[in-house]
Amino acid sequence: MTDISKGKNYDFIDTMRFIAMISIVMEHSSPFLGMQMTTLHDQIIQTAALQFIKFGTIVFFILAGFLIGDKFNQYTTKQYLSRRIHSIFRPWLFWVTVFIGLFYINQAVIHFKGGGAPGFEHPINYLVDRIHFIVVYTSFWFIINFIFCIAVLLFFRKYMYNMIFGAILGLCSLFYSVNLYFEWAPTGHTTALMGFIFYLWLGVILHKYFDAFQKWITQRSFFLLSSLVVITYILSCIESLHLLQLGSGDFLNTLRISNIIFSFACFLFLYRFCNFKAIEMLNPRSMTFGIHLLHHILIIIFLPMVLMPLEIVYAKQTAWNLFFLQFLIFLLIYSSTYVIVHLLRKMEKWKWTVGQ
């Protein structure tokens, strides 16, 4: 996830991945996640607070596809997969193991205090449950899905630039959009293995036609692109509220058709206007993968240790309190994760754990 082509000015990738990661961390740390608001007023606040940060995942896949396009002719399928697995799967496996270990430490504390601890009472079932939770319900799902998507693209590499192949991948993604209304299959975006390949492919196509894209995007005005972001944001909120009224348990799914378009609009806007030089001081190329790996561990394991002494219980907060908490908790999680990753990068023995 840290490869950037040398000799070409792809600085926008660092900046956009950094901004996309901010949106992902804020979403994962939001107190609104999993909350069931009972009034329309509260549902609107919840939807508005979460929707404006829902672009990160699709933007990430497009950027990753762009980098695949850049390396496409330099490696064989086996070589490319081997490099990616070596560079991202080893750190992923390490932090999954750490995550599980921290769960067991927590269980040990509960057990020795005399409380019920499934980790000791049913150790095998607990281990399987924790692995399932980590791989399916936390940010660690992304790496598994990412490797799967790369494998599919490379398996069909001779069709990589075929528009019919792209259309088929697009239909696969749209299946999950429609499935939100009919629930033929589980709706969670983390289990939508075939749902994100299209955006990886789109990044490959963007790389192929990058010069034409640059010429086109530089002619688009701030008013046009910002209006597109605002309009698609509103439409995404409306679709989410509609799904909520239909009783959907996944009304903020990343693969809603409106959110897909919103993510595209954000991609265009970010590329055109958000290549901030100041972000370079934060070393986004080296920090982003580590932040991705560690932030959910802090959210699940350590955030409750902060909130409990402060007697902050999400269910007892008003929607507006949760709205402001979303930003405060994000700042806490993001800054803490950034510091940890920064320190690990300075340790020769451990920097590989954050993708260095």
Secondary structure, DSSP 8 states (H G I E B T S, - for coil): -----TTS--HHHHHHHHHHHHHHHHHHH-TTTT----SHHHHHHHHHHHHTTTTHHHHHHHHHHHHHHHHTTTS-HHHHHHHHIIIIIHHHHHHHHHHHHHHHHHHHHHHHTT---HHHHSHHHHHHHHHHHHHHHSTTHHHHHHHHHHHHHHHTGGGTT-HHHHHHHHHHHHHHHHHHHH-SS---GGG-TTTSHHHHHHHHHHHHTHHHHHHHHTTS-HHHHHHHHHHHHHHHHHHHHHHHHTT-S-TT-TT-HHHHHHHHHHHHHHHHH---GGGGGG-HHHHHHHHHHHHHHIIIIIHHHHHTTTT--GGGS-HHHHHHHHHHHHHHHHHHHHHHHHHHHT-TTTGGGGT-
